[in-house]
């Protein structure tokens, strides 16, 4: 059976801070998030093709008109669909407090690549319950691909600014000839290399942004290591999609991430993401990331 495609008429499941969403609700939320992410992608494509003013934030990372415009649309759409559920978003709501249920939003992950015109950037939206994401969407507007996950991982083409027909996807077992590592085009740490050196990596593929998670979920790569600093909105959506595709993301203790770390200002530690969870125990990660945000 082909999974439903979100539309303006797709029923919006009610969400309450008083109870966690059930499986059917998570699936419906994921489809609606996919529609919201794809709509934000239309805004990003407009700026990408027409020019975009940008500047550096205090931490040295870039932000742009596109980030702000896409985030405004996402936050408004989430507020309309689920009033009362907090939204933690990179550009305008990074200091908001989490709750029993909350959204994490990165309207433009991979701003550097967006500004360079590589097309390897994403829109990330995740619903978190009990410190773990339970529904998510990740769109790659310039590549015409979008992923979503509630209780299972799905992918669809982006057609006329919205998701087309979804199909289930699954991560692949680690190939016997060696894994393909998805490595960042703009970030890199000596610790990343040290961790990869201890794994059976046969080849590397340069990929930017949270797109790596989508590719892992589809079996187009096997491992992604990041020891440098990232934020929760960078990883939550991809983490859930990869996990529902059969893969995993683990920290230095070998356990999945918990989300809603406001005392740490939503900063992640080092992690390794695998398509094949049987390889996760081989990852040797440093205990902490550098303090400078990436």
LINVENBEL-V262714 format. One record per pair of residues at least 12 apart in sequence whose C-alpha atoms are under 6 Angstrom apart, sorted by the first residue. I is the first residue (numbers start at 0). J is the second residue. D is the distance in whole Angstrom. If there is no record, write none. Layout:
i:I j:J d:D
i:I j:J d:D
This chain:
i:2 j:165 d:6
i:4 j:164 d:6
i:5 j:30 d:5
i:5 j:31 d:6
i:5 j:34 d:6
i:12 j:24 d:6
i:16 j:99 d:6
i:16 j:100 d:6
i:25 j:134 d:5
i:25 j:149 d:5
i:26 j:149 d:4
i:29 j:134 d:5
i:29 j:135 d:5
i:29 j:147 d:6
i:29 j:148 d:6
i:29 j:149 d:5
i:32 j:136 d:6
i:33 j:136 d:5
i:34 j:161 d:6
i:36 j:122 d:6
i:37 j:160 d:6
i:37 j:161 d:5
i:39 j:69 d:5
i:40 j:140 d:5
i:41 j:160 d:6
i:43 j:65 d:6
i:46 j:65 d:6
i:52 j:64 d:6
i:66 j:106 d:6
i:66 j:107 d:5
i:69 j:106 d:6
i:70 j:106 d:5
i:84 j:101 d:6
i:85 j:101 d:5
i:86 j:101 d:6
i:86 j:102 d:5
i:87 j:102 d:6
i:87 j:103 d:5
i:88 j:103 d:6
i:88 j:104 d:5
i:89 j:105 d:6
i:97 j:259 d:6
i:99 j:128 d:6
i:100 j:127 d:6
i:100 j:128 d:5
i:101 j:126 d:6
i:101 j:127 d:5
i:102 j:125 d:6
i:102 j:126 d:5
i:103 j:124 d:6
i:103 j:125 d:5
i:103 j:232 d:5
i:104 j:123 d:6
i:104 j:124 d:5
i:104 j:232 d:5
i:105 j:123 d:5
i:105 j:232 d:5
i:106 j:122 d:5
i:107 j:121 d:6
i:107 j:122 d:5
i:108 j:120 d:6
i:108 j:121 d:5
i:108 j:208 d:6
i:109 j:208 d:5
i:118 j:141 d:5
i:119 j:207 d:6
i:120 j:208 d:6
i:121 j:138 d:5
i:121 j:139 d:5
i:122 j:137 d:6
i:122 j:138 d:5
i:123 j:137 d:5
i:123 j:236 d:6
i:124 j:136 d:5
i:124 j:236 d:6
i:125 j:235 d:6
i:125 j:236 d:5
i:130 j:257 d:5
i:130 j:258 d:5
i:131 j:257 d:6
i:131 j:258 d:6
i:132 j:239 d:6
i:133 j:149 d:6
i:134 j:148 d:6
i:134 j:149 d:4
i:135 j:147 d:6
i:135 j:148 d:5
i:135 j:236 d:5
i:143 j:156 d:6
i:143 j:157 d:5
i:144 j:156 d:5
i:144 j:157 d:6
i:148 j:240 d:5
i:151 j:243 d:5
i:152 j:167 d:6
i:152 j:168 d:6
i:152 j:240 d:5
i:152 j:243 d:5
i:152 j:244 d:5
i:153 j:165 d:6
i:153 j:166 d:5
i:153 j:167 d:4
i:153 j:168 d:5
i:154 j:166 d:5
i:168 j:217 d:5
i:169 j:216 d:6
i:169 j:217 d:5
i:169 j:244 d:4
i:170 j:215 d:6
i:170 j:216 d:5
i:170 j:217 d:5
i:170 j:218 d:4
i:170 j:244 d:5
i:170 j:245 d:6
i:170 j:274 d:5
i:171 j:218 d:5
i:171 j:274 d:6
i:172 j:275 d:5
i:173 j:275 d:6
i:177 j:199 d:5
i:177 j:200 d:5
i:177 j:201 d:5
i:178 j:200 d:5
i:178 j:201 d:5
i:178 j:221 d:6
i:179 j:200 d:6
i:179 j:202 d:5
i:179 j:203 d:5
i:179 j:220 d:5
i:179 j:221 d:5
i:180 j:203 d:5
i:180 j:221 d:6
i:180 j:222 d:5
i:180 j:223 d:6
i:181 j:203 d:6
i:181 j:204 d:5
i:181 j:205 d:6
i:181 j:206 d:6
i:181 j:223 d:5
i:182 j:205 d:5
i:182 j:206 d:6
i:183 j:205 d:6
i:183 j:206 d:5
i:183 j:207 d:5
i:184 j:205 d:6
i:184 j:207 d:6
i:191 j:224 d:6
i:191 j:226 d:6
i:194 j:283 d:6
i:212 j:237 d:5
i:215 j:274 d:6
i:216 j:241 d:5
i:216 j:244 d:5
i:221 j:273 d:6
i:221 j:274 d:5
i:222 j:272 d:6
i:222 j:273 d:5
i:223 j:271 d:6
i:223 j:272 d:5
i:224 j:271 d:4
i:225 j:269 d:6
i:225 j:270 d:6
i:226 j:269 d:4
i:226 j:288 d:6
i:227 j:288 d:5
i:228 j:288 d:5
i:228 j:292 d:5
i:228 j:293 d:5
i:229 j:267 d:5
i:230 j:265 d:6
i:230 j:266 d:4
i:230 j:267 d:5
i:231 j:265 d:5
i:231 j:267 d:6
i:246 j:273 d:6
i:246 j:274 d:4
i:246 j:275 d:5
i:246 j:276 d:6
i:247 j:272 d:6
i:247 j:273 d:5
i:247 j:276 d:6
i:248 j:271 d:6
i:248 j:272 d:4
i:249 j:270 d:5
i:249 j:271 d:6
i:250 j:269 d:6
i:250 j:270 d:4
i:251 j:284 d:5
i:251 j:286 d:6
i:268 j:287 d:5
i:268 j:288 d:5
i:269 j:288 d:6
